[in-house]
Amino acid sequence: MLCGIASPTDLLRHLTPLVHQLKLLQYADHHEYTPHDMLAISAEFEKIPAAQKLIITTEKDYMRLQKSELDEWVKKLPLFYIPIKTDFIEKEKEELNLQLANYVRRN
């Protein structure tokens, strides 16, 4: 698992029961990946002895990996991401919808 998020706890909790083994490569929140990072990530990936292996990351980190100077590594590695889904807690969702409706009516 590759991530540059403040707290990967929920992601680890989600993924751990789904895999045989999980190795975390954690970077600082909002990390801008470099070719040097990709070299290190590739080296760590190659050290894993399993025949069936992949790299999973967040959609946020996947987008940060979409730079031309990283293409060489991104294309070679079996890299997948978990899509981001945003939702509001029911009470807050109702309040937001009400505020939006009131704003549209006024404007």
PDB file as gemmi writes it, atoms N, CA and C in Angstrom:
CRYST1    1.000    1.000    1.000  90.00  90.00  90.00 P 1                      
ATOM      1  N   MET A   1       0.849  -1.162   0.000  1.00  0.00           N  
ATOM      2  CA  MET A   1       0.000   0.000   0.000  1.00  0.00           C  
ATOM      3  C   MET A   1       0.899   1.231   0.000  1.00  0.00           C  
ATOM      4  N   LEU A   2       0.602   2.138  -0.870  1.00  0.00           N  
ATOM      5  CA  LEU A   2       1.354   3.380  -1.030  1.00  0.00           C  
ATOM      6  C   LEU A   2       0.425   4.531  -0.696  1.00  0.00           C  
ATOM      7  N   CYS A   3       0.843   5.386   0.244  1.00  0.00           N  
ATOM      8  CA  CYS A   3      -0.027   6.521   0.539  1.00  0.00           C  
ATOM      9  C   CYS A   3       0.739   7.699   1.103  1.00  0.00           C  
ATOM     10  N   GLY A   4       0.224   8.862   0.781  1.00  0.00           N  
ATOM     11  CA  GLY A   4       0.714  10.118   1.308  1.00  0.00           C  
ATOM     12  C   GLY A   4      -0.465  10.862   1.886  1.00  0.00           C  
ATOM     13  N   ILE A   5      -1.053  10.283   2.927  1.00  0.00           N  
ATOM     14  CA  ILE A   5      -2.198  10.890   3.594  1.00  0.00           C  
ATOM     15  C   ILE A   5      -1.872  11.026   5.077  1.00  0.00           C  
ATOM     16  N   ALA A   6      -2.550  11.933   5.742  1.00  0.00           N  
ATOM     17  CA  ALA A   6      -2.249  12.227   7.141  1.00  0.00           C  
ATOM     18  C   ALA A   6      -2.393  11.003   8.030  1.00  0.00           C  
ATOM     19  N   SER A   7      -3.460  10.255   7.844  1.00  0.00           N  
ATOM     20  CA  SER A   7      -3.687   9.086   8.686  1.00  0.00           C  
ATOM     21  C   SER A   7      -4.232   7.933   7.839  1.00  0.00           C  
ATOM     22  N   PRO A   8      -3.414   6.932   7.587  1.00  0.00           N  
ATOM     23  CA  PRO A   8      -3.879   5.801   6.772  1.00  0.00           C  
ATOM     24  C   PRO A   8      -4.630   4.732   7.568  1.00  0.00           C  
ATOM     25  N   THR A   9      -4.978   5.015   8.818  1.00  0.00           N  
ATOM     26  CA  THR A   9      -5.587   4.012   9.698  1.00  0.00           C  
ATOM     27  C   THR A   9      -6.843   3.390   9.094  1.00  0.00           C  
ATOM     28  N   ASP A  10      -7.771   4.206   8.620  1.00  0.00           N  
ATOM     29  CA  ASP A  10      -9.017   3.663   8.055  1.00  0.00           C  
ATOM     30  C   ASP A  10      -8.747   2.836   6.805  1.00  0.00           C  
ATOM     31  N   LEU A  11      -7.824   3.287   5.985  1.00  0.00           N  
ATOM     32  CA  LEU A  11      -7.479   2.551   4.773  1.00  0.00           C  
ATOM     33  C   LEU A  11      -6.849   1.203   5.128  1.00  0.00           C  
ATOM     34  N   LEU A  12      -5.961   1.193   6.100  1.00  0.00           N  
ATOM     35  CA  LEU A  12      -5.360  -0.064   6.567  1.00  0.00           C  
ATOM     36  C   LEU A  12      -6.427  -0.999   7.120  1.00  0.00           C  
ATOM     37  N   ARG A  13      -7.341  -0.454   7.893  1.00  0.00           N  
ATOM     38  CA  ARG A  13      -8.428  -1.254   8.468  1.00  0.00           C  
ATOM     39  C   ARG A  13      -9.297  -1.863   7.363  1.00  0.00           C  
ATOM     40  N   HIS A  14      -9.505  -1.126   6.306  1.00  0.00           N  
ATOM     41  CA  HIS A  14     -10.315  -1.603   5.179  1.00  0.00           C  
ATOM     42  C   HIS A  14      -9.590  -2.692   4.382  1.00  0.00           C  
ATOM     43  N   LEU A  15      -8.305  -2.494   4.125  1.00  0.00           N  
ATOM     44  CA  LEU A  15      -7.567  -3.405   3.251  1.00  0.00           C  
ATOM     45  C   LEU A  15      -7.049  -4.671   3.931  1.00  0.00           C  
ATOM     46  N   THR A  16      -6.681  -4.588   5.182  1.00  0.00           N  
ATOM     47  CA  THR A  16      -6.036  -5.712   5.870  1.00  0.00           C  
ATOM     48  C   THR A  16      -6.806  -7.029   5.758  1.00  0.00           C  
ATOM     49  N   PRO A  17      -8.125  -7.046   5.977  1.00  0.00           N  
ATOM     50  CA  PRO A  17      -8.827  -8.337   5.865  1.00  0.00           C  
ATOM     51  C   PRO A  17      -8.956  -8.853   4.422  1.00  0.00           C  
ATOM     52  N   LEU A  18      -8.640  -8.021   3.453  1.00  0.00           N  
ATOM     53  CA  LEU A  18      -8.819  -8.393   2.045  1.00  0.00           C  
ATOM     54  C   LEU A  18      -7.579  -8.998   1.409  1.00  0.00           C  
ATOM     55  N   VAL A  19      -6.444  -8.936   2.100  1.00  0.00           N  
ATOM     56  CA  VAL A  19      -5.187  -9.383   1.514  1.00  0.00           C  
ATOM     57  C   VAL A  19      -4.471 -10.371   2.424  1.00  0.00           C  
ATOM     58  N   HIS A  20      -3.571 -11.126   1.831  1.00  0.00           N  
ATOM     59  CA  HIS A  20      -2.772 -12.083   2.609  1.00  0.00           C  
ATOM     60  C   HIS A  20      -1.705 -11.354   3.421  1.00  0.00           C  
ATOM     61  N   GLN A  21      -1.082 -10.367   2.813  1.00  0.00           N  
ATOM     62  CA  GLN A  21      -0.028  -9.611   3.481  1.00  0.00           C  
ATOM     63  C   GLN A  21      -0.068  -8.178   2.962  1.00  0.00           C  
ATOM     64  N   LEU A  22       0.233  -7.241   3.836  1.00  0.00           N  
ATOM     65  CA  LEU A  22       0.181  -5.828   3.460  1.00  0.00           C  
ATOM     66  C   LEU A  22       1.443  -5.123   3.944  1.00  0.00           C  
ATOM     67  N   LYS A  23       2.081  -4.428   3.038  1.00  0.00           N  
ATOM     68  CA  LYS A  23       3.256  -3.623   3.384  1.00  0.00           C  
ATOM     69  C   LYS A  23       2.906  -2.173   3.092  1.00  0.00           C  
ATOM     70  N   LEU A  24       3.122  -1.314   4.082  1.00  0.00           N  
ATOM     71  CA  LEU A  24       2.782   0.097   3.948  1.00  0.00           C  
ATOM     72  C   LEU A  24       4.017   0.919   3.620  1.00  0.00           C  
ATOM     73  N   LEU A  25       3.926   1.685   2.546  1.00  0.00           N  
ATOM     74  CA  LEU A  25       4.931   2.699   2.219  1.00  0.00           C  
ATOM     75  C   LEU A  25       4.229   4.035   2.407  1.00  0.00           C  
ATOM     76  N   GLN A  26       4.530   4.689   3.512  1.00  0.00           N  
ATOM     77  CA  GLN A  26       3.822   5.912   3.869  1.00  0.00           C  
ATOM     78  C   GLN A  26       4.703   7.140   3.676  1.00  0.00           C  
ATOM     79  N   TYR A  27       4.103   8.132   3.061  1.00  0.00           N  
ATOM     80  CA  TYR A  27       4.759   9.422   2.840  1.00  0.00           C  
ATOM     81  C   TYR A  27       3.935  10.495   3.552  1.00  0.00           C  
ATOM     82  N   ALA A  28       4.503  11.667   3.688  1.00  0.00           N  
ATOM     83  CA  ALA A  28       3.810  12.772   4.346  1.00  0.00           C  
ATOM     84  C   ALA A  28       2.546  13.148   3.569  1.00  0.00           C  
ATOM     85  N   ASP A  29       1.596  13.717   4.278  1.00  0.00           N  
ATOM     86  CA  ASP A  29       0.367  14.178   3.648  1.00  0.00           C  
ATOM     87  C   ASP A  29       0.704  15.184   2.543  1.00  0.00           C  
ATOM     88  N   HIS A  30       0.038  15.049   1.410  1.00  0.00           N  
ATOM     89  CA  HIS A  30       0.237  15.918   0.237  1.00  0.00           C  
ATOM     90  C   HIS A  30       1.623  15.763  -0.394  1.00  0.00           C  
ATOM     91  N   HIS A  31       2.233  14.612  -0.207  1.00  0.00           N  
ATOM     92  CA  HIS A  31       3.572  14.380  -0.748  1.00  0.00           C  
ATOM     93  C   HIS A  31       3.572  14.478  -2.274  1.00  0.00           C  
ATOM     94  N   GLU A  32       4.549  15.168  -2.806  1.00  0.00           N  
ATOM     95  CA  GLU A  32       4.736  15.245  -4.256  1.00  0.00           C  
ATOM     96  C   GLU A  32       5.785  14.199  -4.636  1.00  0.00           C  
ATOM     97  N   TYR A  33       5.364  13.155  -5.305  1.00  0.00           N  
ATOM     98  CA  TYR A  33       6.251  12.039  -5.641  1.00  0.00           C  
ATOM     99  C   TYR A  33       7.293  12.454  -6.674  1.00  0.00           C  
ATOM    100  N   THR A  34       8.485  11.913  -6.512  1.00  0.00           N  
ATOM    101  CA  THR A  34       9.617  12.228  -7.384  1.00  0.00           C  
ATOM    102  C   THR A  34      10.133  10.944  -8.033  1.00  0.00           C  
ATOM    103  N   PRO A  35      10.960  11.066  -9.054  1.00  0.00           N  
ATOM    104  CA  PRO A  35      11.584   9.866  -9.623  1.00  0.00           C  
ATOM    105  C   PRO A  35      12.371   9.076  -8.575  1.00  0.00           C  
ATOM    106  N   HIS A  36      13.003   9.765  -7.641  1.00  0.00           N  
ATOM    107  CA  HIS A  36      13.727   9.075  -6.567  1.00  0.00           C  
ATOM    108  C   HIS A  36      12.761   8.220  -5.727  1.00  0.00           C  
ATOM    109  N   ASP A  37      11.577   8.763  -5.410  1.00  0.00           N  
ATOM    110  CA  ASP A  37      10.557   7.998  -4.678  1.00  0.00           C  
ATOM    111  C   ASP A  37      10.158   6.752  -5.461  1.00  0.00           C  
ATOM    112  N   MET A  38       9.958   6.932  -6.760  1.00  0.00           N  
ATOM    113  CA  MET A  38       9.506   5.811  -7.590  1.00  0.00           C  
ATOM    114  C   MET A  38      10.562   4.719  -7.664  1.00  0.00           C  
ATOM    115  N   LEU A  39      11.801   5.111  -7.672  1.00  0.00           N  
ATOM    116  CA  LEU A  39      12.884   4.140  -7.651  1.00  0.00           C  
ATOM    117  C   LEU A  39      12.836   3.337  -6.352  1.00  0.00           C  
ATOM    118  N   ALA A  40      12.638   4.014  -5.241  1.00  0.00           N  
ATOM    119  CA  ALA A  40      12.539   3.339  -3.942  1.00  0.00           C  
ATOM    120  C   ALA A  40      11.296   2.456  -3.873  1.00  0.00           C  
ATOM    121  N   ILE A  41      10.175   2.931  -4.383  1.00  0.00           N  
ATOM    122  CA  ILE A  41       8.935   2.155  -4.397  1.00  0.00           C  
ATOM    123  C   ILE A  41       9.112   0.905  -5.243  1.00  0.00           C  
ATOM    124  N   SER A  42       9.706   1.054  -6.411  1.00  0.00           N  
ATOM    125  CA  SER A  42       9.968  -0.095  -7.292  1.00  0.00           C  
ATOM    126  C   SER A  42      10.870  -1.120  -6.616  1.00  0.00           C  
ATOM    127  N   ALA A  43      11.900  -0.642  -5.928  1.00  0.00           N  
ATOM    128  CA  ALA A  43      12.830  -1.546  -5.236  1.00  0.00           C  
ATOM    129  C   ALA A  43      12.109  -2.309  -4.126  1.00  0.00           C  
ATOM    130  N   GLU A  44      11.274  -1.615  -3.354  1.00  0.00           N  
ATOM    131  CA  GLU A  44      10.516  -2.282  -2.292  1.00  0.00           C  
ATOM    132  C   GLU A  44       9.543  -3.297  -2.873  1.00  0.00           C  
ATOM    133  N   PHE A  45       8.919  -2.944  -3.985  1.00  0.00           N  
ATOM    134  CA  PHE A  45       7.976  -3.853  -4.643  1.00  0.00           C  
ATOM    135  C   PHE A  45       8.693  -5.125  -5.091  1.00  0.00           C  
ATOM    136  N   GLU A  46       9.866  -4.977  -5.671  1.00  0.00           N  
ATOM    137  CA  GLU A  46      10.629  -6.131  -6.152  1.00  0.00           C  
ATOM    138  C   GLU A  46      11.083  -7.044  -5.020  1.00  0.00           C  
ATOM    139  N   LYS A  47      11.246  -6.519  -3.816  1.00  0.00           N  
ATOM    140  CA  LYS A  47      11.660  -7.323  -2.669  1.00  0.00           C  
ATOM    141  C   LYS A  47      10.566  -8.273  -2.185  1.00  0.00           C  
ATOM    142  N   ILE A  48       9.333  -7.982  -2.521  1.00  0.00           N  
ATOM    143  CA  ILE A  48       8.216  -8.819  -2.071  1.00  0.00           C  
ATOM    144  C   ILE A  48       8.262 -10.130  -2.848  1.00  0.00           C  
ATOM    145  N   PRO A  49       8.392 -11.271  -2.154  1.00  0.00           N  
ATOM    146  CA  PRO A  49       8.583 -12.542  -2.840  1.00  0.00           C  
ATOM    147  C   PRO A  49       7.326 -13.128  -3.485  1.00  0.00           C  
ATOM    148  N   ALA A  50       6.164 -12.627  -3.183  1.00  0.00           N  
ATOM    149  CA  ALA A  50       4.912 -13.187  -3.708  1.00  0.00           C  
ATOM    150  C   ALA A  50       4.832 -13.057  -5.226  1.00  0.00           C  
ATOM    151  N   ALA A  51       4.246 -14.058  -5.853  1.00  0.00           N  
ATOM    152  CA  ALA A  51       4.057 -14.016  -7.306  1.00  0.00           C  
ATOM    153  C   ALA A  51       2.909 -13.077  -7.675  1.00  0.00           C  
ATOM    154  N   GLN A  52       1.865 -13.090  -6.875  1.00  0.00           N  
ATOM    155  CA  GLN A  52       0.709 -12.224  -7.121  1.00  0.00           C  
ATOM    156  C   GLN A  52       0.795 -11.040  -6.156  1.00  0.00           C  
ATOM    157  N   LYS A  53       1.142  -9.901  -6.699  1.00  0.00           N  
ATOM    158  CA  LYS A  53       1.292  -8.710  -5.877  1.00  0.00           C  
ATOM    159  C   LYS A  53       0.907  -7.484  -6.682  1.00  0.00           C  
ATOM    160  N   LEU A  54       0.503  -6.453  -5.972  1.00  0.00           N  
ATOM    161  CA  LEU A  54       0.135  -5.201  -6.614  1.00  0.00           C  
ATOM    162  C   LEU A  54       0.362  -4.058  -5.644  1.00  0.00           C  
ATOM    163  N   ILE A  55       0.285  -2.874  -6.172  1.00  0.00           N  
ATOM    164  CA  ILE A  55       0.385  -1.669  -5.355  1.00  0.00           C  
ATOM    165  C   ILE A  55      -0.976  -0.995  -5.387  1.00  0.00           C  
ATOM    166  N   ILE A  56      -1.490  -0.740  -4.206  1.00  0.00           N  
ATOM    167  CA  ILE A  56      -2.767  -0.037  -4.117  1.00  0.00           C  
ATOM    168  C   ILE A  56      -2.534   1.282  -3.392  1.00  0.00           C  
ATOM    169  N   THR A  57      -3.224   2.303  -3.852  1.00  0.00           N  
ATOM    170  CA  THR A  57      -3.068   3.627  -3.269  1.00  0.00           C  
ATOM    171  C   THR A  57      -4.426   4.315  -3.245  1.00  0.00           C  
ATOM    172  N   THR A  58      -4.443   5.540  -2.780  1.00  0.00           N  
ATOM    173  CA  THR A  58      -5.672   6.324  -2.795  1.00  0.00           C  
ATOM    174  C   THR A  58      -5.797   7.022  -4.154  1.00  0.00           C  
ATOM    175  N   GLU A  59      -6.982   7.421  -4.495  1.00  0.00           N  
ATOM    176  CA  GLU A  59      -7.168   8.170  -5.742  1.00  0.00           C  
ATOM    177  C   GLU A  59      -6.382   9.476  -5.692  1.00  0.00           C  
ATOM    178  N   LYS A  60      -6.330  10.074  -4.519  1.00  0.00           N  
ATOM    179  CA  LYS A  60      -5.568  11.316  -4.328  1.00  0.00           C  
ATOM    180  C   LYS A  60      -4.092  11.102  -4.671  1.00  0.00           C  
ATOM    181  N   ASP A  61      -3.504  10.030  -4.143  1.00  0.00           N  
ATOM    182  CA  ASP A  61      -2.097   9.757  -4.431  1.00  0.00           C  
ATOM    183  C   ASP A  61      -1.898   9.336  -5.881  1.00  0.00           C  
ATOM    184  N   TYR A  62      -2.849   8.594  -6.420  1.00  0.00           N  
ATOM    185  CA  TYR A  62      -2.735   8.176  -7.817  1.00  0.00           C  
ATOM    186  C   TYR A  62      -2.648   9.403  -8.726  1.00  0.00           C  
ATOM    187  N   MET A  63      -3.451  10.411  -8.431  1.00  0.00           N  
ATOM    188  CA  MET A  63      -3.422  11.636  -9.231  1.00  0.00           C  
ATOM    189  C   MET A  63      -2.069  12.346  -9.090  1.00  0.00           C  
ATOM    190  N   ARG A  64      -1.465  12.267  -7.922  1.00  0.00           N  
ATOM    191  CA  ARG A  64      -0.141  12.873  -7.711  1.00  0.00           C  
ATOM    192  C   ARG A  64       0.951  12.121  -8.475  1.00  0.00           C  
ATOM    193  N   LEU A  65       0.681  10.895  -8.833  1.00  0.00           N  
ATOM    194  CA  LEU A  65       1.649  10.085  -9.588  1.00  0.00           C  
ATOM    195  C   LEU A  65       1.533  10.315 -11.100  1.00  0.00           C  
ATOM    196  N   GLN A  66       0.554  11.083 -11.525  1.00  0.00           N  
ATOM    197  CA  GLN A  66       0.324  11.322 -12.943  1.00  0.00           C  
ATOM    198  C   GLN A  66       1.141  12.513 -13.454  1.00  0.00           C  
ATOM    199  N   LYS A  67       2.444  12.380 -13.360  1.00  0.00           N  
ATOM    200  CA  LYS A  67       3.366  13.407 -13.864  1.00  0.00           C  
ATOM    201  C   LYS A  67       4.235  12.757 -14.928  1.00  0.00           C  
ATOM    202  N   SER A  68       4.577  13.504 -15.930  1.00  0.00           N  
ATOM    203  CA  SER A  68       5.351  12.938 -17.044  1.00  0.00           C  
ATOM    204  C   SER A  68       6.670  12.330 -16.585  1.00  0.00           C  
ATOM    205  N   GLU A  69       7.324  12.936 -15.583  1.00  0.00           N  
ATOM    206  CA  GLU A  69       8.610  12.391 -15.142  1.00  0.00           C  
ATOM    207  C   GLU A  69       8.464  11.079 -14.370  1.00  0.00           C  
ATOM    208  N   LEU A  70       7.222  10.691 -14.046  1.00  0.00           N  
ATOM    209  CA  LEU A  70       6.990   9.434 -13.327  1.00  0.00           C  
ATOM    210  C   LEU A  70       6.382   8.350 -14.223  1.00  0.00           C  
ATOM    211  N   ASP A  71       6.053   8.706 -15.455  1.00  0.00           N  
ATOM    212  CA  ASP A  71       5.392   7.781 -16.386  1.00  0.00           C  
ATOM    213  C   ASP A  71       6.094   6.439 -16.504  1.00  0.00           C  
ATOM    214  N   GLU A  72       7.401   6.463 -16.601  1.00  0.00           N  
ATOM    215  CA  GLU A  72       8.176   5.236 -16.778  1.00  0.00           C  
ATOM    216  C   GLU A  72       7.851   4.219 -15.682  1.00  0.00           C  
ATOM    217  N   TRP A  73       7.788   4.666 -14.433  1.00  0.00           N  
ATOM    218  CA  TRP A  73       7.519   3.762 -13.319  1.00  0.00           C  
ATOM    219  C   TRP A  73       6.036   3.416 -13.216  1.00  0.00           C  
ATOM    220  N   VAL A  74       5.193   4.417 -13.377  1.00  0.00           N  
ATOM    221  CA  VAL A  74       3.757   4.194 -13.233  1.00  0.00           C  
ATOM    222  C   VAL A  74       3.269   3.161 -14.247  1.00  0.00           C  
ATOM    223  N   LYS A  75       3.798   3.190 -15.460  1.00  0.00           N  
ATOM    224  CA  LYS A  75       3.394   2.238 -16.491  1.00  0.00           C  
ATOM    225  C   LYS A  75       3.903   0.825 -16.222  1.00  0.00           C  
ATOM    226  N   LYS A  76       5.039   0.692 -15.543  1.00  0.00           N  
ATOM    227  CA  LYS A  76       5.629  -0.618 -15.287  1.00  0.00           C  
ATOM    228  C   LYS A  76       5.033  -1.326 -14.075  1.00  0.00           C  
ATOM    229  N   LEU A  77       4.567  -0.562 -13.113  1.00  0.00           N  
ATOM    230  CA  LEU A  77       4.093  -1.150 -11.864  1.00  0.00           C  
ATOM    231  C   LEU A  77       2.596  -1.457 -11.926  1.00  0.00           C  
ATOM    232  N   PRO A  78       2.170  -2.562 -11.289  1.00  0.00           N  
ATOM    233  CA  PRO A  78       0.736  -2.864 -11.222  1.00  0.00           C  
ATOM    234  C   PRO A  78       0.092  -1.970 -10.151  1.00  0.00           C  
ATOM    235  N   LEU A  79      -0.255  -0.770 -10.549  1.00  0.00           N  
ATOM    236  CA  LEU A  79      -0.711   0.265  -9.635  1.00  0.00           C  
ATOM    237  C   LEU A  79      -2.221   0.452  -9.765  1.00  0.00           C  
ATOM    238  N   PHE A  80      -2.916   0.341  -8.638  1.00  0.00           N  
ATOM    239  CA  PHE A  80      -4.368   0.498  -8.594  1.00  0.00           C  
ATOM    240  C   PHE A  80      -4.714   1.479  -7.486  1.00  0.00           C  
ATOM    241  N   TYR A  81      -5.895   2.096  -7.594  1.00  0.00           N  
ATOM    242  CA  TYR A  81      -6.300   3.029  -6.545  1.00  0.00           C  
ATOM    243  C   TYR A  81      -7.722   2.761  -6.095  1.00  0.00           C  
ATOM    244  N   ILE A  82      -7.983   3.195  -4.874  1.00  0.00           N  
ATOM    245  CA  ILE A  82      -9.328   3.134  -4.307  1.00  0.00           C  
ATOM    246  C   ILE A  82      -9.969   4.484  -4.572  1.00  0.00           C  
ATOM    247  N   PRO A  83     -11.097   4.509  -5.271  1.00  0.00           N  
ATOM    248  CA  PRO A  83     -11.731   5.796  -5.589  1.00  0.00           C  
ATOM    249  C   PRO A  83     -12.199   6.527  -4.329  1.00  0.00           C  
ATOM    250  N   ILE A  84     -12.189   7.832  -4.413  1.00  0.00           N  
ATOM    251  CA  ILE A  84     -12.683   8.672  -3.331  1.00  0.00           C  
ATOM    252  C   ILE A  84     -14.188   8.793  -3.463  1.00  0.00           C  
ATOM    253  N   LYS A  85     -14.865   8.631  -2.348  1.00  0.00           N  
ATOM    254  CA  LYS A  85     -16.313   8.828  -2.313  1.00  0.00           C  
ATOM    255  C   LYS A  85     -16.600   9.798  -1.186  1.00  0.00           C  
ATOM    256  N   THR A  86     -17.285  10.872  -1.508  1.00  0.00           N  
ATOM    257  CA  THR A  86     -17.604  11.884  -0.513  1.00  0.00           C  
ATOM    258  C   THR A  86     -19.095  11.849  -0.234  1.00  0.00           C  
ATOM    259  N   ASP A  87     -19.420  11.925   1.040  1.00  0.00           N  
ATOM    260  CA  ASP A  87     -20.821  11.969   1.430  1.00  0.00           C  
ATOM    261  C   ASP A  87     -20.926  12.758   2.723  1.00  0.00           C  
ATOM    262  N   PHE A  88     -22.113  13.202   3.031  1.00  0.00           N  
ATOM    263  CA  PHE A  88     -22.370  13.932   4.254  1.00  0.00           C  
ATOM    264  C   PHE A  88     -23.221  13.072   5.175  1.00  0.00           C  
ATOM    265  N   ILE A  89     -23.044  13.284   6.468  1.00  0.00           N  
ATOM    266  CA  ILE A  89     -23.918  12.639   7.442  1.00  0.00           C  
ATOM    267  C   ILE A  89     -25.310  13.199   7.221  1.00  0.00           C  
ATOM    268  N   GLU A  90     -26.320  12.361   7.374  1.00  0.00           N  
ATOM    269  CA  GLU A  90     -27.689  12.712   6.986  1.00  0.00           C  
ATOM    270  C   GLU A  90     -28.125  14.098   7.462  1.00  0.00           C  
ATOM    271  N   LYS A  91     -27.951  14.432   8.737  1.00  0.00           N  
ATOM    272  CA  LYS A  91     -28.383  15.742   9.243  1.00  0.00           C  
ATOM    273  C   LYS A  91     -27.658  16.872   8.521  1.00  0.00           C  
ATOM    274  N   GLU A  92     -26.354  16.731   8.339  1.00  0.00           N  
ATOM    275  CA  GLU A  92     -25.583  17.762   7.661  1.00  0.00           C  
ATOM    276  C   GLU A  92     -25.952  17.857   6.181  1.00  0.00           C  
ATOM    277  N   LYS A  93     -26.280  16.720   5.590  1.00  0.00           N  
ATOM    278  CA  LYS A  93     -26.694  16.712   4.184  1.00  0.00           C  
ATOM    279  C   LYS A  93     -27.985  17.524   4.019  1.00  0.00           C  
ATOM    280  N   GLU A  94     -28.941  17.314   4.910  1.00  0.00           N  
ATOM    281  CA  GLU A  94     -30.205  18.048   4.845  1.00  0.00           C  
ATOM    282  C   GLU A  94     -29.966  19.548   5.029  1.00  0.00           C  
ATOM    283  N   GLU A  95     -29.090  19.907   5.983  1.00  0.00           N  
ATOM    284  CA  GLU A  95     -28.786  21.319   6.237  1.00  0.00           C  
ATOM    285  C   GLU A  95     -28.111  21.953   5.019  1.00  0.00           C  
ATOM    286  N   LEU A  96     -27.170  21.255   4.415  1.00  0.00           N  
ATOM    287  CA  LEU A  96     -26.497  21.778   3.223  1.00  0.00           C  
ATOM    288  C   LEU A  96     -27.498  21.976   2.084  1.00  0.00           C  
ATOM    289  N   ASN A  97     -28.354  20.994   1.851  1.00  0.00           N  
ATOM    290  CA  ASN A  97     -29.349  21.119   0.785  1.00  0.00           C  
ATOM    291  C   ASN A  97     -30.286  22.305   1.031  1.00  0.00           C  
ATOM    292  N   LEU A  98     -30.658  22.518   2.279  1.00  0.00           N  
ATOM    293  CA  LEU A  98     -31.521  23.653   2.621  1.00  0.00           C  
ATOM    294  C   LEU A  98     -30.801  24.969   2.368  1.00  0.00           C  
ATOM    295  N   GLN A  99     -29.547  25.070   2.787  1.00  0.00           N  
ATOM    296  CA  GLN A  99     -28.768  26.292   2.556  1.00  0.00           C  
ATOM    297  C   GLN A  99     -28.592  26.562   1.067  1.00  0.00           C  
ATOM    298  N   LEU A 100     -28.319  25.513   0.296  1.00  0.00           N  
ATOM    299  CA  LEU A 100     -28.165  25.686  -1.155  1.00  0.00           C  
ATOM    300  C   LEU A 100     -29.470  26.143  -1.802  1.00  0.00           C  
ATOM    301  N   ALA A 101     -30.580  25.527  -1.409  1.00  0.00           N  
ATOM    302  CA  ALA A 101     -31.881  25.908  -1.963  1.00  0.00           C  
ATOM    303  C   ALA A 101     -32.204  27.357  -1.615  1.00  0.00           C  
ATOM    304  N   ASN A 102     -31.952  27.770  -0.381  1.00  0.00           N  
ATOM    305  CA  ASN A 102     -32.209  29.150   0.032  1.00  0.00           C  
ATOM    306  C   ASN A 102     -31.314  30.124  -0.751  1.00  0.00           C  
ATOM    307  N   TYR A 103     -30.091  29.768  -0.941  1.00  0.00           N  
ATOM    308  CA  TYR A 103     -29.169  30.625  -1.694  1.00  0.00           C  
ATOM    309  C   TYR A 103     -29.646  30.797  -3.142  1.00  0.00           C  
ATOM    310  N   VAL A 104     -30.064  29.710  -3.755  1.00  0.00           N  
ATOM    311  CA  VAL A 104     -30.523  29.766  -5.148  1.00  0.00           C  
ATOM    312  C   VAL A 104     -31.784  30.619  -5.239  1.00  0.00           C  
ATOM    313  N   ARG A 105     -32.686  30.460  -4.294  1.00  0.00           N  
ATOM    314  CA  ARG A 105     -33.916  31.273  -4.308  1.00  0.00           C  
ATOM    315  C   ARG A 105     -33.595  32.774  -4.188  1.00  0.00           C  
ATOM    316  N   ARG A 106     -32.652  33.106  -3.325  1.00  0.00           N  
ATOM    317  CA  ARG A 106     -32.293  34.523  -3.128  1.00  0.00           C  
ATOM    318  C   ARG A 106     -31.538  35.110  -4.310  1.00  0.00           C  
ATOM    319  N   ASN A 107     -30.816  34.287  -5.027  1.00  0.00           N  
ATOM    320  CA  ASN A 107     -29.967  34.789  -6.095  1.00  0.00           C  
ATOM    321  C   ASN A 107     -30.444  34.363  -7.458  1.00  0.00           C  
TER     322      ASN A 107                                                      
END                                                                             
